[in-house]
Amino acid sequence: MSITLVLARADNGVIGKDGGIPWHISDDLKRFKALTMGGTIVMGRKTWDSLPKKPLPGRRNIVVTRDEHWREDGAENMGLDQALAVPDVFVIGGAEIYRAALARAERIELTEVHKSFDGDARFDFDTKEWRQVAREDHTTPEGLRYSYVTLDHERRHNPARIKTTR
């Protein structure tokens, strides 16, 4: 069982604007599809609403919303705890869902967009407990620099650092 956050974030922490993404990186969309295809994706209702095609094909689509009566074809409505108990999930946004799932995540598949953007959705996190295990640097044909970064939580590499509560 694993929980992976999949996100793209600008240098200033912006992940969205007006229900969309303030940049377009075609290869990043292809990477997102390759990472999540055949898996279970967990998202908030606003992220669901922003999808151009619903449900995302080839994946189990779980939507976390406070409205227990919310229903749409191709989506399952679950609470966050129930959704994160599903084996091998990919959390795909938005900011509130990322923040709620971060403490339980084992991996982050991050696209760092090397520019600041105006936006109304942000996600920042402390990288001290995360270890970079892979990085690929790229540039779009238009000159926008970006990097694919894989981060593993430190507890995957150092089980003695796992905090337990009694």
C-alpha positions in Angstrom: 0.0 0.0 0.0 1.4 3.4 -0.9 0.3 7.0 -1.1 1.9 9.2 -3.8 1.2 12.9 -4.4 1.4 13.8 -8.0 1.7 17.6 -8.6 3.1 20.4 -10.6 4.2 23.5 -8.8 5.7 26.8 -9.8 8.7 28.3 -8.1 6.4 30.5 -5.9 4.2 27.5 -4.8 1.4 28.1 -7.2 -0.4 25.0 -8.4 -3.5 26.5 -9.9 -5.5 29.6 -11.1 -9.2 29.9 -11.7 -9.8 26.1 -11.6 -7.0 25.4 -14.0 -3.2 25.2 -14.3 -1.5 28.5 -15.3 1.0 26.8 -17.7 0.8 24.2 -20.3 3.5 21.5 -20.5 2.4 18.8 -22.9 5.1 16.3 -21.8 4.0 16.8 -18.1 0.5 15.8 -19.0 1.9 12.6 -20.7 3.9 11.9 -17.6 0.9 12.3 -15.4 -1.0 9.9 -17.5 1.8 7.3 -17.5 2.2 7.6 -13.7 -1.4 7.2 -12.9 -2.8 4.9 -15.7 -4.3 1.7 -14.2 -4.2 3.1 -10.7 -6.5 4.8 -8.3 -6.6 8.6 -8.3 -7.8 10.6 -5.3 -8.9 14.3 -5.8 -11.0 17.0 -4.3 -14.3 18.0 -5.9 -12.9 21.2 -7.3 -10.2 19.2 -9.0 -12.9 16.8 -10.4 -14.8 19.9 -11.7 -11.7 21.2 -13.5 -11.0 18.0 -15.4 -11.6 18.4 -19.2 -12.8 14.8 -19.4 -14.5 13.0 -16.6 -13.8 10.4 -15.3 -10.1 10.2 -16.2 -10.1 7.0 -18.3 -8.2 3.9 -17.2 -8.1 4.9 -13.6 -10.4 4.5 -10.6 -11.6 8.0 -9.8 -12.2 8.8 -6.1 -13.5 12.3 -5.2 -13.2 13.5 -1.6 -16.0 16.0 -0.8 -17.8 17.1 2.4 -21.1 16.5 0.5 -22.0 12.9 1.2 -24.8 13.1 -1.4 -22.6 14.2 -4.2 -22.7 11.8 -7.2 -21.3 11.8 -10.7 -20.9 9.0 -13.2 -17.5 7.4 -13.1 -16.5 8.8 -9.7 -16.7 7.3 -6.2 -17.4 9.7 -3.3 -15.4 8.9 -0.2 -14.0 10.5 2.9 -10.3 11.2 2.9 -9.4 8.4 5.4 -11.3 5.9 3.4 -9.8 7.0 0.1 -6.2 6.9 1.5 -6.9 3.3 2.8 -7.3 2.1 -0.8 -4.1 0.3 -1.9 -1.6 2.3 -4.0 -3.3 5.7 -4.5 -2.2 8.8 -6.4 -3.4 12.0 -4.8 -3.8 14.5 -7.7 -5.1 17.7 -5.9 -6.1 20.2 -5.0 -4.2 22.1 -2.4 -6.5 21.1 0.5 -6.3 17.4 -0.4 -2.5 17.6 -0.8 -2.2 19.2 2.6 -4.4 16.6 4.3 -2.6 13.7 2.6 1.0 14.9 3.0 1.7 13.4 6.4 0.7 10.0 5.2 2.4 10.1 1.8 5.5 8.0 1.0 6.4 9.6 -2.3 5.9 12.8 -4.2 6.1 12.9 -8.0 6.7 16.6 -8.4 7.0 18.7 -11.6 9.0 21.9 -10.6 8.0 24.6 -13.0 11.0 27.1 -12.9 9.0 30.3 -13.1 6.6 32.2 -10.8 3.0 32.4 -11.8 0.0 34.3 -10.6 -2.5 31.9 -9.0 -5.1 31.3 -6.4 -4.1 27.8 -5.3 -0.8 27.1 -3.6 0.9 24.2 -2.0 4.1 24.4 0.0 5.7 21.7 2.1 8.8 21.3 4.2 11.3 19.3 2.3 13.4 18.3 5.3 11.8 14.9 5.7 12.0 14.1 2.0 14.8 12.6 0.0 15.3 13.4 -3.7 15.8 10.1 -5.5 15.5 11.2 -9.1 15.6 14.4 -11.1 15.3 15.2 -14.8 15.6 18.7 -16.2 13.7 19.8 -19.3 12.8 22.8 -21.3 9.6 23.3 -23.4 10.0 24.5 -27.1 8.9 27.9 -25.8 11.8 28.1 -23.3 9.9 27.2 -20.0 12.3 25.2 -17.8 10.9 22.5 -15.6 12.1 19.4 -13.7 10.6 16.1 -12.8 11.6 15.3 -9.2 10.8 12.1 -7.3 10.9 12.6 -3.5 10.6 9.7 -1.0 9.7 10.3 2.6 12.7 9.8 4.9 10.9 7.0 6.7 11.3 4.9 3.6 15.1 5.2 4.0 15.4 5.4 7.7 12.7 3.4 9.6 14.2 4.5 12.9 13.0 8.0 12.2 9.4 7.0 12.1 7.5 8.8 14.9 5.1 6.7 16.9 2.5 7.8 19.3 1.4 5.9 22.4 
